[in-house]
């Protein structure tokens, strides 16, 4: 049931991609173009018929995906469609009918799905859409997702939004994704090792929210994520941020070609692998940060595993700390080994925050990172200006 709902939400992300036809007589042309670009994006789409009503195009019997993983979406209306296959299609709005399905006693409901400002690239020449993308949209949203059984809520999600904008002049694409508020009831899910462990740790239910901001300059190839935040109530806040350079439209196109070659000729994977390494050499890492701010999760996990091992929390902490030097010794970098051991010790004894950061003076080429990791791993902390700190937030 959860898988079915996930595919429906994933369909939003794609039909996010989908849309448009120009004139009433071009409904079939629009549908064919959408199907073509969807296939190129590894998101197969099919429909049984296409028709126009005024400036709207209706694709009937829309299915996303292929084989047993396919999801039936039904009829989808693309409002105020203009353009042509040659020049590209524009769609003002794509509202989706609410989804409701019952299976094995569980009911899944998805409401308020919509996409606005949808564009399909034309077939003549290179794509003129932002970043050379074949498909682009301004905004997508899902009002709510709910999975229930016997009147009890198993999972819920509300207020999901995704917006894209293009800065005039620079062409930089900024994206904001708000996951919204979610909740999951492990106590009401079928009993298994995961649900049992979550309840024993102290989380019969979890609730939280998440968001991420992204920026991509297709001209310079600078791609940044700053940051991805996930907050879980009474557990903690996770964050992840990075900046890489060299991620240009030509890089993306070459990567897609290599992936297609590997899929078409698995026997030639070694040649494709070399091509992939050559392509990755165009990338460089400017910064990276992974952080966790604790809100009781760490002590709950320590108590849980200490109880399983027949230990006290303090004994477990001492055991974990004792394993760090042998594990880090392989780096042959005593200074870094001492820094990590000190940070982890401080965090485990007084859990507040733990941060791993990479902040070199200048972007480090991917090939330099790979070479150091394979040939001289002890130099990586200096090459990357890698730091591990605790309780500094």
C-alpha positions in Angstrom: 0.0 0.0 0.0 2.8 2.4 0.9 4.6 1.4 -2.3 1.5 2.2 -4.3 1.1 5.7 -2.7 4.8 6.4 -3.2 4.5 5.7 -6.9 1.5 8.1 -7.0 3.6 10.8 -5.4 6.5 10.0 -7.7 4.1 10.4 -10.5 3.6 14.0 -9.4 7.3 14.5 -9.7 7.1 13.3 -13.2 3.9 14.6 -14.4 5.5 17.6 -12.9 7.5 17.0 -16.0 4.5 16.2 -18.2 2.1 18.5 -19.9 1.0 20.5 -22.8 -0.4 20.7 -26.2 -1.0 23.6 -28.3 -4.2 23.7 -30.2 -7.3 21.6 -30.0 -6.3 19.6 -33.1 -2.8 19.0 -31.6 -3.8 17.0 -28.6 -2.3 13.8 -30.1 0.9 15.7 -31.0 1.2 17.0 -27.5 0.7 13.6 -26.0 3.2 12.0 -28.3 5.8 14.7 -27.4 5.2 14.2 -23.7 5.6 10.4 -24.1 8.8 10.9 -26.0 10.4 13.2 -23.5 9.2 11.0 -20.6 10.9 8.0 -22.1 14.2 10.0 -22.5 14.0 10.9 -18.8 13.5 7.2 -17.7 10.0 7.9 -16.6 7.8 6.0 -19.1 4.3 7.3 -19.6 1.5 6.0 -21.7 -2.1 7.1 -22.4 -5.0 5.5 -24.3 -6.4 8.6 -26.0 -5.9 12.4 -26.4 -8.5 15.0 -27.0 -8.9 18.8 -26.8 -11.6 20.9 -25.3 -11.0 24.6 -26.1 -7.4 25.4 -25.0 -7.3 22.4 -22.7 -5.8 19.0 -23.6 -7.0 15.8 -21.9 -4.9 12.7 -21.9 -7.0 9.7 -21.0 -5.9 6.6 -19.2 -2.5 7.9 -18.2 -0.1 5.4 -16.7 3.3 6.2 -15.3 6.0 3.6 -15.3 6.1 0.2 -16.9 5.5 -3.4 -15.9 4.4 -4.3 -12.4 5.6 -0.9 -11.0 3.3 1.1 -13.3 0.8 3.4 -11.7 -2.6 4.2 -13.2 -3.2 7.9 -12.9 -6.4 8.1 -15.0 -7.4 11.1 -17.1 -5.2 14.2 -16.8 -6.2 17.7 -17.9 -3.6 20.2 -19.2 -5.1 23.7 -18.9 -4.4 26.5 -21.4 -1.9 24.7 -23.6 0.0 26.6 -26.3 2.8 25.9 -28.7 3.9 23.1 -31.0 6.1 20.0 -31.0 8.7 21.9 -33.1 8.8 25.0 -30.9 7.9 23.6 -27.6 4.7 23.4 -25.4 3.6 25.6 -22.5 0.9 24.6 -20.0 -0.5 27.0 -17.5 -1.9 24.5 -15.0 -2.1 20.7 -14.5 -4.5 19.8 -11.7 -4.8 16.1 -10.7 -7.8 14.4 -9.4 -7.6 13.2 -5.8 -6.3 9.6 -5.5 -8.0 7.1 -3.3 -7.3 3.4 -3.2 -8.0 0.6 -0.7 -5.9 -2.5 -0.6 -5.7 -5.3 2.1 -7.7 -3.1 4.5 -5.5 -0.1 4.1 -6.7 3.1 2.5 -4.4 5.5 0.7 -5.5 9.0 -0.2 -3.6 11.8 -2.0 -5.3 15.2 -2.4 -4.5 18.6 -3.9 -1.9 17.6 -6.5 -1.1 20.3 -9.0 1.6 21.6 -11.3 1.8 25.1 -12.8 4.0 26.7 -15.4 4.9 23.4 -17.2 7.1 23.5 -20.3 8.2 20.9 -22.8 11.2 21.6 -25.0 10.7 21.8 -28.8 12.1 19.3 -31.2 13.9 21.8 -33.4 17.5 22.4 -32.2 18.8 22.4 -28.6 16.5 22.9 -25.7 15.8 26.5 -24.8 14.5 25.6 -21.4 16.5 26.5 -18.3 19.7 24.4 -18.0 18.9 22.8 -21.3 16.3 20.6 -19.7 13.7 18.9 -21.9 11.0 19.6 -19.2 10.6 22.4 -16.7 7.9 23.6 -14.2 7.5 26.6 -12.0 5.6 25.0 -9.1 4.2 21.7 -7.9 2.3 20.9 -4.8 0.6 18.1 -2.8 -2.0 19.1 -0.2 -2.0 15.9 1.7 -1.1 12.2 1.7 -2.7 9.8 4.2 -2.6 6.0 4.8 -5.1 4.7 7.3 -6.3 1.3 8.5 -9.4 0.7 10.5 -9.8 4.5 11.1 -6.2 4.8 12.5 -3.6 6.9 10.8 -0.5 5.0 9.8 1.2 7.8 7.8 0.4 11.4 6.9 2.1 14.1 5.0 0.8 17.7 4.4 1.9 20.9 2.7 4.4 19.5 0.2 5.6 22.2 -2.2 8.3 22.5 -4.9 9.1 25.8 -6.7 11.6 26.6 -9.4 12.8 30.1 -10.5 15.3 31.4 -13.0 17.3 34.5 -12.3 17.3 37.0 -15.2 20.7 37.6 -16.7 22.7 34.9 -14.9 20.2 32.1 -15.8 20.8 30.5 -12.3 18.1 28.1 -11.4 16.9 28.2 -7.8 14.7 25.5 -6.3 13.0 25.3 -3.0 11.5 22.0 -1.8 9.3 21.9 1.3 8.6 18.4 2.3 5.9 19.6 4.8 4.9 18.0 8.0 4.9 14.2 8.3 3.9 11.6 10.9 4.4 7.8 11.1 2.8 5.5 13.6 5.1 2.5 14.2 2.8 1.1 16.9 0.0 0.7 14.3 2.1 -0.8 11.6 2.5 -4.6 11.1 4.9 -6.0 13.7 8.4 -6.7 12.4 12.0 -6.1 13.6 11.9 -2.4 12.6 8.6 -1.5 14.2 9.6 -3.4 17.4 13.0 -1.7 17.6 11.5 1.8 17.0 9.1 1.3 19.9 11.7 -0.1 22.2 14.0 2.9 21.5 11.2 5.2 22.4 9.5 6.1 19.2 6.1 4.5 18.8 5.3 7.5 16.7 7.6 10.0 14.8 6.7 13.4 13.4 8.7 16.1 11.8 9.3 18.3 8.8 11.9 18.8 6.1 13.1 21.3 3.5 15.9 21.9 1.0 17.2 24.8 -1.1 19.1 24.3 -4.3 20.9 26.5 -6.7 22.4 25.7 -10.1 24.3 28.0 -12.5 24.3 26.1 -15.8 27.0 28.5 -17.2 29.6 28.0 -14.5 28.5 24.5 -13.5 28.2 25.5 -9.8 25.7 23.4 -8.0 24.9 24.0 -4.3 22.5 22.5 -1.8 22.3 24.7 1.3 21.1 22.9 3.2 18.8 19.8 3.3 17.2 20.0 6.8 15.2 17.2 8.4 13.8 17.7 11.8 12.2 14.8 13.8 10.4 15.8 17.0 12.1 14.6 20.2 14.9 13.1 18.1 17.0 15.8 16.5 17.8 17.8 13.4 19.8 16.5 10.5 21.3 18.8 7.9 23.4 18.2 4.7 24.9 20.9 2.5 27.4 21.0 -0.4 28.8 22.9 -3.3 30.3 21.2 -6.4 31.7 22.8 -9.6 31.7 21.6 -13.1 28.1 20.3 -13.2 27.2 21.8 -16.6 24.5 20.8 -19.0 27.1 19.1 -21.2 28.2 17.1 -18.2 24.6 16.0 -17.5 24.1 15.1 -21.2 27.3 13.0 -21.3 26.4 11.3 -18.0 23.0 10.3 -19.5 24.7 8.9 -22.6 27.2 6.8 -20.6 24.3 5.5 -18.4 22.4 4.6 -21.6 25.4 2.8 -23.0 26.0 0.8 -19.8 22.3 -0.3 -19.8 22.4 -1.3 -23.5 25.8 -3.1 -23.3 26.5 -4.5 -19.8 29.4 -6.5 -21.2 31.1 -3.2 -22.1 30.8 -1.8 -18.6 34.6 -1.5 -18.2 34.9 0.9 -21.2 31.9 2.8 -19.9 33.5 2.9 -16.5 36.6 4.5 -17.8 34.5 7.1 -19.7 32.6 7.8 -16.4 35.9 8.4 -14.5 37.0 10.7 -17.3 33.7 12.6 -17.0 33.8 12.8 -13.2 37.2 14.5 -13.5 35.4 17.6 -14.6 33.9 18.0 -11.2 35.4 19.6 -8.1 34.3 19.8 -4.5 34.1 23.3 -3.0 32.5 22.5 0.4 30.4 19.9 2.3 28.8 19.7 5.7 26.9 17.0 7.5 25.5 17.9 10.9 23.2 16.5 13.6 21.8 18.5 16.5 20.5 16.1 19.1 17.1 16.3 20.8 17.2 13.0 22.9 17.8 10.5 20.1 21.5 9.7 21.0 20.8 8.9 24.7 17.8 6.8 23.7 19.9 4.8 21.2 22.7 4.4 23.8 20.2 3.1 26.4 18.6 0.7 23.9 21.9 -0.9 22.8 23.3 -0.9 26.3 20.3 -2.9 27.5 20.6 -5.3 24.6 24.3 -5.9 25.5 23.6 -6.1 29.2 25.7 -3.0 29.9 25.3 0.4 31.4 25.2 3.5 29.1 28.6 4.5 30.4 30.1 1.1 29.6 28.8 1.2 26.1 30.2 4.6 25.5 33.6 3.5 26.7 33.4 0.5 24.4 32.6 2.6 21.4 35.3 5.1 22.2 37.9 2.3 22.5 37.1 1.1 19.0 37.8 4.4 17.4 41.7 4.5 17.4 42.0 1.0 15.7 39.5 2.0 13.1 41.1 5.3 12.4 44.7 4.0 12.5 44.3 2.9 8.8 44.4 6.6 7.8 47.9 6.8 9.3 47.2 10.3 10.5 47.5 10.6 14.3 46.5 14.2 14.5 43.2 13.6 12.7 42.7 10.4 14.6 43.0 12.4 17.9 40.6 15.1 16.7 37.9 12.6 15.7 38.2 10.6 18.9 38.0 13.8 21.0 34.9 15.0 19.1 33.0 11.7 19.3 33.9 11.3 23.0 32.5 14.7 23.8 29.4 14.1 21.8 28.6 10.7 23.3 29.1 11.9 26.9 27.1 15.1 26.4 25.1 14.8 23.2 24.4 18.3 21.7 25.7 18.4 18.1 28.2 16.6 15.8 29.5 18.2 12.6 31.6 16.9 9.7 32.8 19.6 7.4 34.9 20.0 4.3 36.1 23.5 3.6 39.2 23.6 1.4 40.9 26.9 0.4 40.1 26.2 -3.2 37.8 23.6 -4.9 39.4 20.1 -4.9 39.2 18.1 -8.2 37.4 14.8 -8.0 40.4 13.0 -9.4 42.6 14.4 -6.7 40.2 13.1 -4.0 40.0 9.7 -5.6 43.8 9.6 -6.0 44.4 10.5 -2.4 41.8 8.0 -1.1 43.5 5.2 -3.1 47.1 6.1 -2.8 47.6 8.2 0.3 44.5 8.2 2.5 46.4 9.9 5.3 46.5 13.1 3.3 42.7 13.4 2.8 42.1 15.4 6.0 44.6 18.0 4.8 43.6 17.9 1.1 39.9 18.5 2.0 40.4 20.5 5.2 38.3 17.9 6.8 37.1 18.7 10.4 35.0 16.8 12.9 33.6 18.9 15.8 31.2 18.3 18.6 28.9 20.5 20.7 29.7 23.7 18.9 26.1 24.6 18.1 
